Amino acid sequence: MEECAKAYVDAAASVSDIAADNLRRMFCSPKVPPKKVDTRRVVLDVGQGTTGTRSVAFAASLLGKYVLHFETYLLPNGTFGHRRKKIYSKWQSMKRTNAGCHEWLDHSLNFLDDETKYYDMMLGIPSSNYGTDMLRYTPNAHILVTERNFSDWYRARRRDHNTPPPPYQRPCEDKVRLYTEEQSSILQAADIEYWKCKMPPERITFLNVFEESSTVLWTKLARALEVNITEEFMSDNPFPTTWKFESN
């Protein structure tokens, strides 16, 4: 096991045997090569949900990109595409048990084999909690990490979602409600340190839509997406606080 992975597992083991076992399985089990590999430089957000991912998704769309966010497909220039419930339901059905989840992820991410929509950026599940598996399909991806004050994130996540996963990679059949705020904080910190360790500095970007200025956010996102952005655009367009078609 590589050093980045070993440190991640050790940190998880201090909190939960389940989390540590899930990570060991992810890092150590044999993998079947994917049916297809996307060699483009897509952007994968491995930050957890409830960290401003809607804001970032809409901003990327305004910059002319095609964006997958959870069940939603966004077209360039802030246009709503459609809901992707059928494909997401298939993703969910493939991992109803811990063993089934690992077996499926080790052998073939059918969710991606069946993904016919062109995208430049992905946020939310699956990239948030299955980013390491996603890199087998998108080996040249640029990693984005959306962040938020952890206590604020934990409270909002527990309040607004029924059974979200805990903040680590491949949490098969694990739930954040099984962890205290302190335990979740350790897992999330270990996850972020893993990505810092794994990715070269030029292939990872950190965004905090709750604390960074609009100009800083636009600049960082444009750099991650390799988009030219003007001072005039940033002046005329405050960084979104959410997307604008929630009622559709």
PEHU-V165862 format. One record per backbone hydrogen bond with DSSP energy under -1.0 kcal/mol. NH is the residue of the N-H (numbers start at 0). CO is the residue of the C=O. If there is no record, write none. Layout:
# PEHU-V165862
nh | co
NH | CO
NH | CO
This chain:
# PEHU-V165862
nh | co
5 | 1
6 | 2
7 | 3
8 | 4
9 | 5
10 | 6
11 | 7
12 | 8
14 | 11
15 | 11
19 | 15
20 | 16
21 | 17
22 | 18
23 | 19
24 | 20
25 | 21
26 | 22
27 | 23
28 | 24
31 | 105
37 | 136
41 | 39
42 | 119
43 | 141
44 | 121
45 | 143
55 | 51
56 | 52
57 | 53
58 | 54
59 | 55
60 | 56
61 | 57
62 | 58
63 | 60
64 | 59
66 | 73
67 | 120
68 | 71
69 | 122
71 | 68
72 | 81
73 | 66
74 | 78
76 | 60
78 | 74
80 | 72
83 | 70
87 | 83
88 | 84
89 | 85
90 | 86
91 | 87
92 | 88
93 | 89
94 | 91
100 | 96
101 | 97
102 | 98
103 | 99
104 | 100
105 | 101
106 | 102
107 | 103
109 | 107
111 | 108
112 | 108
113 | 109
119 | 65
120 | 65
121 | 42
122 | 67
127 | 123
129 | 125
133 | 129
134 | 130
135 | 132
136 | 133
137 | 133
140 | 137
141 | 41
142 | 202
143 | 43
144 | 204
146 | 206
152 | 148
153 | 149
154 | 150
155 | 151
156 | 152
157 | 153
158 | 154
159 | 155
160 | 156
167 | 165
169 | 128
171 | 169
173 | 170
175 | 163
177 | 174
178 | 175
183 | 179
184 | 180
185 | 181
186 | 182
187 | 183
188 | 184
189 | 185
190 | 186
191 | 187
192 | 188
193 | 189
194 | 190
195 | 191
196 | 192
197 | 193
198 | 194
202 | 199
203 | 200
204 | 142
206 | 144
210 | 207
211 | 207
216 | 212
217 | 213
218 | 214
219 | 215
220 | 216
221 | 217
222 | 218
223 | 219
224 | 220
226 | 221
233 | 229
234 | 230
235 | 231
236 | 232
247 | 244
